[in-house]
Amino acid sequence: MARAIAFYLPQFYPTIENDTWWYKGFTEWTNVGDAKPLFKGHYQPRVPKDLSYYDLRVPEVREQQAELARQAGIEGFCYWHYWFNGRRLLDRVFSEVVKSGKPDYPFCLCWANHSWFKKKWQKGVQDELLLEQTYPGKEDYTAQFNAMLPAFKDSRYIKVDGLLLYGIFNPSGVPDMGEMVQVWNDLAIKNGLKGFYFFAFAQGMGNLDVPHKEAYDTVVYDPMFDTVFINNQRLCEKVKAKICTILNKPKPLLYSKYSQIAMEMFNDNPDTTPCIVPNFDHSPRSRARSVILHESTPELWGELCKETSDMVNSRQGNNLLFIKSWNEWGEGNYLEPDLRFGTEYIEETAKALKNK
């Protein structure tokens, strides 16, 4: 059976950094609540239902999320992990999960190793660098391992063949992945652990040729942006895209088209681990200059989830299936209940993963 793991965004609570860079009290919900429909039939704003506009500092919320994910048949969460040369950001939620032992729900980590910018979303206007991602080398890899060791030793940590599952979001950024792998595996063995199962995250076919690919155990392939590019190669679509650019309006892609192209891309790249999205709408963050998957429904998602799950089950090797994401509300990219669909996405996920 496919092992479905959902990426989890821990950005739903105020932090000193966001207070400084934006304004006091800013969280991911700020953009979500301010979203507006940009064309007829555009599903915005998206309003959370069962869990409301939650604060992830509240333990009860995290318990409710885990219960909903269990109902969906999802094995565990892959928390985004932010490490900047000894400095951890947005770490409160995951630290409390590890320290408290609650919720009793599996987890793993993916290092979101990219610099942080304040996006301007205006042509010709340079983004403002907030925090630069750097790679000092062995000492920093050692410090990061030691900082996360309590999580690695936790019985809830997700493993593949006894190895700790750990991801790198931006593999092209790490200049010496082979060294990091060696350092971490050596430290793991010294601490009574078997080692790591590393995955590289590839957004698009152009990133499948991962630097230091031999250092990774698998490449997790997200074809979402590929589907937009491939769809826009037809002349009529090129013209539509050009007109939308001139008018500063988004050009949505039908979710059904995304599903079709995504499966074609997965079948063309059978050596990768698939990553699928239930929906996607970047307009709360970027307004008109946004990628939007239009007319996603629980039924269409369920069909894609089942087809991908069946494909994974028919392959040899790992049976991992990533879902992006559990709660990326600022990208309209989530499985959590909303006012329009309630728990239907969760119910369809369960049907697909449990082959009901």
C-alpha positions in Angstrom: 0.0 0.0 0.0 1.2 3.5 -0.8 2.7 5.4 2.1 1.1 8.9 1.8 3.0 11.7 3.5 1.7 15.2 3.6 3.9 18.3 3.7 3.0 20.5 6.7 3.5 24.3 7.0 4.2 25.4 10.6 3.7 29.1 9.8 0.4 29.8 11.5 1.4 31.7 14.6 3.1 35.1 15.2 6.9 35.3 15.4 9.3 38.0 16.2 10.7 37.8 12.6 7.3 38.3 10.9 6.5 41.1 13.4 9.7 42.8 12.2 9.5 42.1 8.5 5.8 42.7 8.0 3.9 44.0 11.1 2.9 42.8 14.5 0.7 39.7 14.5 1.3 38.8 10.8 0.8 35.1 10.1 0.0 33.0 7.0 -3.7 33.7 7.7 -3.1 37.4 6.9 -2.9 36.8 3.2 -5.5 34.1 3.2 -8.1 36.4 4.8 -7.3 39.2 2.4 -7.7 37.2 -0.8 -10.2 38.3 -3.5 -11.6 36.6 -6.6 -9.7 37.7 -9.7 -12.1 36.3 -12.4 -15.6 34.8 -12.7 -15.8 31.5 -10.8 -12.5 32.0 -9.0 -12.8 30.3 -5.6 -11.5 33.0 -3.2 -11.5 33.7 -0.4 -11.0 30.3 1.1 -12.3 30.1 4.6 -11.3 27.3 7.0 -14.2 25.4 8.6 -13.7 22.7 11.3 -10.4 24.1 12.6 -11.2 27.8 11.9 -8.3 30.3 11.7 -6.2 28.3 14.1 -3.1 29.2 16.0 -0.6 26.3 15.9 0.7 27.2 19.4 -2.5 25.5 20.7 -1.9 21.8 21.3 -5.6 20.9 20.7 -5.4 22.1 17.2 -2.4 19.9 16.4 -4.3 16.9 17.9 -7.3 17.7 15.6 -5.1 18.0 12.6 -3.5 14.6 13.3 -6.9 13.0 13.7 -8.2 14.4 10.4 -5.0 13.2 8.7 -5.5 9.7 10.1 -9.0 9.7 8.8 -7.6 10.5 5.4 -5.3 7.5 5.5 -2.2 9.7 5.5 0.7 8.0 7.3 2.3 11.2 8.7 3.3 14.8 8.3 6.6 16.1 6.7 7.2 19.3 8.6 9.1 22.1 6.8 12.3 22.7 8.8 14.1 26.1 8.6 17.8 26.2 9.5 20.1 29.2 8.7 23.6 28.5 9.9 22.7 27.7 13.5 19.5 29.7 13.5 16.1 27.9 13.5 13.0 29.7 12.5 9.3 28.7 12.8 10.5 25.9 15.1 8.1 26.3 18.0 5.4 24.0 16.7 7.7 21.1 15.8 9.8 21.5 19.0 6.6 21.3 21.1 5.5 18.2 19.1 8.8 16.5 19.9 9.0 17.6 23.5 5.4 16.8 24.5 5.1 13.5 22.6 1.8 14.8 21.2 0.1 14.3 18.9 1.0 10.6 18.7 1.3 10.8 14.9 4.3 10.0 12.6 6.5 12.8 11.2 9.6 13.5 9.3 11.4 16.6 8.2 12.3 18.5 5.0 14.9 21.2 5.1 13.4 24.3 3.4 16.9 25.5 2.5 16.2 28.6 0.5 16.8 32.3 1.3 13.9 34.3 2.4 12.7 37.3 0.4 10.0 39.9 0.7 8.4 39.5 -2.7 7.5 42.7 -4.5 5.5 40.9 -7.3 6.1 43.9 -9.6 7.9 43.9 -12.9 11.3 45.5 -12.6 11.2 45.8 -8.9 13.8 43.7 -7.0 12.8 41.5 -4.1 14.1 42.4 -0.7 16.4 39.8 0.9 15.4 39.1 4.4 17.5 36.1 5.4 20.2 34.4 3.2 20.7 30.7 3.2 24.4 29.7 3.5 26.3 26.5 3.8 29.3 26.8 6.1 30.2 23.1 5.9 30.8 20.2 8.2 30.5 22.1 11.5 27.1 23.5 10.5 25.9 20.1 9.3 27.0 18.7 12.7 25.2 21.4 14.6 22.0 20.9 12.7 22.1 17.1 13.3 22.6 17.6 17.0 19.8 20.2 17.2 17.4 17.8 15.6 18.7 14.6 17.3 15.7 14.4 19.8 13.4 14.2 16.8 15.5 11.6 15.0 15.5 9.5 18.2 11.7 9.8 18.5 9.8 6.6 17.9 7.3 8.6 15.7 9.9 9.5 13.2 9.1 8.0 9.7 11.6 5.5 8.4 12.2 3.7 5.1 13.8 0.3 5.6 14.9 1.5 9.0 16.4 4.7 7.7 15.2 8.1 8.8 13.4 9.9 6.0 14.8 13.4 5.5 14.3 15.8 2.5 16.2 18.7 0.9 13.8 21.2 -0.7 16.5 23.0 -2.8 19.1 20.4 -3.7 20.8 22.8 -6.2 21.7 25.0 -3.2 23.7 22.5 -1.2 27.3 22.6 -2.6 28.5 19.5 -0.9 25.6 17.1 -0.3 27.9 14.1 -0.3 29.7 15.6 2.8 26.4 16.2 4.5 25.2 12.7 3.9 28.5 11.3 5.2 28.5 13.5 8.3 24.9 12.7 9.2 25.1 9.0 8.6 28.2 8.8 10.7 26.6 10.8 13.5 23.4 8.6 13.2 25.4 5.4 13.8 27.3 6.9 16.7 23.9 7.7 18.3 22.4 4.3 17.8 20.5 5.1 14.6 20.7 3.2 11.3 21.2 6.2 9.1 19.2 8.4 6.7 17.0 8.0 3.6 17.5 11.3 1.9 15.2 12.7 -0.8 15.7 15.6 -3.1 12.6 17.7 -3.9 12.3 18.6 -7.6 9.9 21.3 -8.7 9.6 20.6 -12.4 11.3 18.4 -14.9 14.1 20.9 -15.3 15.2 20.1 -11.8 15.2 16.3 -12.0 18.9 16.3 -12.9 19.7 16.9 -9.2 23.3 18.0 -8.3 25.1 15.2 -6.4 22.2 12.9 -7.3 24.1 9.9 -6.1 23.9 11.2 -2.6 20.1 10.9 -2.5 18.0 7.8 -2.2 15.2 9.2 -4.3 13.9 12.3 -6.0 10.4 13.5 -5.1 9.0 15.0 -8.3 6.3 17.7 -8.2 5.2 18.3 -11.8 2.7 21.1 -11.0 4.6 23.9 -12.7 5.5 21.5 -15.6 1.8 21.1 -16.3 1.4 24.9 -16.6 4.3 25.2 -19.0 3.3 22.2 -21.1 -0.3 23.4 -21.4 0.9 26.8 -22.5 2.9 25.4 -25.5 -0.1 25.3 -27.8 -0.4 28.4 -29.9 -3.9 29.3 -28.6 -2.7 28.9 -25.0 0.4 31.0 -25.7 -1.8 33.8 -27.0 -4.1 33.6 -24.0 -1.1 33.7 -21.7 0.4 36.7 -23.4 -2.9 38.6 -23.2 -3.2 37.8 -19.5 0.4 39.0 -19.0 -0.3 42.3 -20.8 -3.5 42.8 -18.8 -1.8 41.8 -15.6 -4.4 39.0 -15.0 -3.8 35.4 -14.0 -4.3 32.6 -16.5 -5.8 29.7 -14.6 -5.2 26.1 -15.6 -8.0 23.5 -15.2 -7.3 21.0 -12.5 -8.4 18.2 -14.8 -5.7 19.2 -17.2 -3.1 19.3 -14.4 -4.2 15.7 -13.4 -3.8 14.4 -16.9 -0.4 16.0 -17.5 0.9 15.0 -14.1 0.2 11.3 -14.6 1.9 11.5 -18.0 4.9 13.0 -16.4 5.0 10.4 -13.6 4.8 7.6 -16.1 7.6 9.2 -18.1 9.8 9.4 -15.0 9.2 6.0 -13.2 12.4 6.3 -11.1 11.0 9.3 -9.2 8.7 9.5 -6.1 5.5 11.3 -7.1 4.2 14.4 -5.3 0.6 15.5 -6.1 -1.4 18.6 -5.1 -5.1 18.6 -4.2 -5.4 22.2 -5.4 -3.2 25.3 -6.0 -3.9 29.0 -6.0 -1.0 31.4 -5.3 -3.1 34.5 -5.6 -3.4 35.2 -1.9 0.3 35.9 -1.9 1.0 37.2 -5.4 -2.4 38.5 -6.6 -2.5 38.7 -10.5 0.9 37.3 -11.0 -0.1 33.9 -9.8 -0.4 30.2 -10.7 -3.9 29.0 -10.3 -5.4 25.5 -10.7 -9.0 26.1 -11.4 -12.1 24.0 -10.7 -10.5 21.4 -8.4 -13.1 19.2 -6.8 -12.9 16.4 -4.2 -13.9 13.9 -6.9 -11.1 15.0 -9.3 -8.6 14.9 -6.5 -9.8 11.5 -5.4 -9.3 10.2 -9.0 -5.7 11.6 -9.2 -4.9 10.3 -5.7 -6.1 6.8 -6.5 -4.4 6.7 -9.9 -1.1 7.8 -8.4 -1.5 5.4 -5.5 -2.1 2.5 -7.8 0.9 3.5 -9.9 3.1 3.6 -6.8 1.8 0.2 -5.6 2.7 -1.4 -9.0 6.3 -0.2 -8.9 9.3 -1.8 -7.3 11.3 0.1 -4.7 9.9 2.5 -2.1 6.1 3.0 -2.0 6.2 6.7 -0.9 3.6 9.2 -2.2 3.9 12.8 -1.2 1.0 15.2 -1.0 1.7 18.9 -1.1 0.2 20.1 1.1 -1.8 19.4 4.3 -2.2 23.1 5.2 -0.6 25.5 2.7 -3.6 27.9 2.8 -1.7 30.8 1.3 -1.2 28.8 -1.9 -4.8 27.5 -1.8 -3.0 24.1 -1.4 -4.5 22.1 1.5 -6.6 19.1 2.5 -8.0 20.6 5.7 -11.8 21.4 5.7 -13.1 24.6 4.3 -16.6 26.2 4.1 -17.2 25.0 0.5 -16.2 21.4 0.7 -16.0 20.5 4.4 -14.2 17.2 4.8 -14.8 15.9 1.3 -11.2 16.1 0.3 -10.2 14.1 3.3 -13.0 11.6 2.6 -11.8 11.2 -1.1 -8.2 10.8 0.0 -9.2 8.0 2.4 -11.1 6.2 -0.4 -8.2 6.5 -2.8 -5.5 5.4 -0.4 -7.5 2.6 1.2 -8.8 1.5 -2.2 -12.4 1.6 -1.0 
